[in-house]
Amino acid sequence: MSFARKLIVWYQSEGRDLPWRKTRDPYIIWLSEIILQQTRVEQGLPYFYTFREHFPTVMDFAEASEDELLRLWQGLGYYSRARNMHKAAKTVAHELKGIFPTDYDSLLRLPGIGEYTAAAISSFSAGECKAVLDGNVFRVLSRVFGISTAINSTEGKKLFQSLAQDLISTLDPGTYNHAIMDFGATVCKPKAPLCQDCIFRGECAAFEDNSISLLPVKNKAKKSRNRYFNYFLIEEGESILMSKRGADDVWANMYEFPLLETTKDLELEDLIHTDEYRFFFGNTMVQPIGGVTKHVLSHQNIYARFFRLPNAKCLLEKKETWHYFLLENLDKLAKHKLIFSFIEKYFKD
C-alpha cells in the first residue's frame, strides 16, 4: 500500500471531525486555516465559530471595521494576520466581485496567503493537486524518511516540498492533505509520539535508528530583542485611561494602558527617578500590581510591569494617544494578548 493510501485509510477511521472539513466553501476554509496557524485546534474552534457567526460571507468580512476584527481576534496574537485577512477580503469583494478564488495561483495573489494556505484551500475546495507543508507535515516526512536537512533552510524547503508533492494522492489530494496534517497532530506528535500505534512503524527511519526526538531539524532563529514596558492603570470614576498604539510597531493600532518603555528592567525605586516618569507623574508613588510578566513575540521578548496610580489627579501630563473609556466598555476595545490577559486576571470576577 502506498504512503498516501495508508494515510487516507487511517484518516477515514481516525481523522478528527472538524466543522471546516464539512464544506468546500473556500471562504470558510480560509477562515479556519488562518486561525489555525495561530493556535491549536481546541483553542481555535471558538474563534472559528465566532468569526463564522459574525461574518458568514467574505462580503461581511470585507465590510467590517478593523477595530471589530482586532477585538474578535484578540488572544490569538500575530495581529498582522488579521489585518491581512481584512485586506484579502476587501480584494475579493472589490476586485473579484465577491467570489473567493479556489485555484492555487489566484489564491497566492491575495494578501496574507502563502504557499501552505494556497495549497490547503485549493486542495480542500477544488481538489487541486497541491501538497500542504506545515509543521505537522515536516515532522512526519522528516521522521518517516529520516531527513536531517533543516526544515527552515533553503535546501530543506525545496527538498520537503518536492517530496511532499511526489507523495500526494492525485486521486484525492484534499483528503490526503487533511490526513497527513491530522496524523502529525495526533500520532506523530512533537513530544510523546504514539509510535506503538503508528501505521509507518515498520518503515519509519527515525523509529529504526532511535532519532525521533532529533527530527525534524530546525536552524536556530536570530536572537530576540528584549523590551521593557511599564504600564500604568489610571482610573477616574467609572473610566480608565487607555492608549492606542501607533501603526509602526508591534500590536499596531491596538489598545493598552498608558506605557513608559525603558531600556532595561527597572524596579519601582529606579523607575520613579527617570525623567519621563517625573514628567507625567511627578513625585507620585504608584502601587505595583504583581511582578514582571514575560510575553514572547516572534523576535521580541516583552517584560512588562503594571502599576496603579492613586487617582487621576496625580497625572500631570497626558499623551495625545491617551483617552478615557468607561470600564464597562473595555470589552469593545481591541486589545493585544498581554493586556487582554491582564484584564481577565485583575478586572474580572
Secondary structure, 3 states (H helix, E strand, C coil): CCHHHHHHHHHHHHCCCCHHHHCCCHHHHHHHHHHHCCCCHHHHHHHHHHHHHHCCCHHHHHHCCHHHHHHHHCCCCCHHHHHHHHHHHHHHHHHCCCCCCCCHHHHHCCCCCCHHHHHHHHHHHHCCCCCCCCHHHHHHHHHHCCCCCCCCCHHHHHHHHHHHHHHCCCCCHHHHHHHHHHHHHHCCCCCCCCHHHCCCCCCCHHHHCCCHHHCCCCCCCCCCEEEEEEEEECEECCEEEEEECCCCCCCCCCEECCEEEECCCCCHHHHCCCHHHHHHHCCCCCEEEEEEEEEECCCEEEEEEEEECCCHHHCCCCCCCEEEEEHHHHHHCCECHHHHHHHHHHCCC
